[in-house]
Amino acid sequence: MPQVVDCPTKSQVNKAGKTLRTYAREEDSEAQVLGDAAWDALEVIRAFRRAHQYPLAKATMGLRSMVATEGCRVEVSQRLNVCRQLSTNSSVSQRCS
């Protein structure tokens, strides 16, 4: 049985994305001020990803099973954007690891 994970609301995720985009666009002096907010935003994104990891994996496995049963020769894969693709700023992407 999967572990129950609290999922951030849609507005929390949107706000986190906006915070990271703002953080990525700011100059170094402003980045110092937004540092804590950016870290909090990354935690919201990580929580969102954790909450959807199990259902996404189950759906992918189910689809793979159906494709194999039908004998189709296609590759079924799941894709979740890595954090560095969420921002073009290298300082934010380095902190996502």
DALIN-V85810 format. One line per field, one symbol per residue. burial: + if it has 16 or more other C-alpha atoms within 10 Angstrom, else -. Layout:
burial=???
This chain:
burial=------++----+--++-+++-++------+--+--+++-+++++++++++--------+---+------------------++--+-+--++--+-
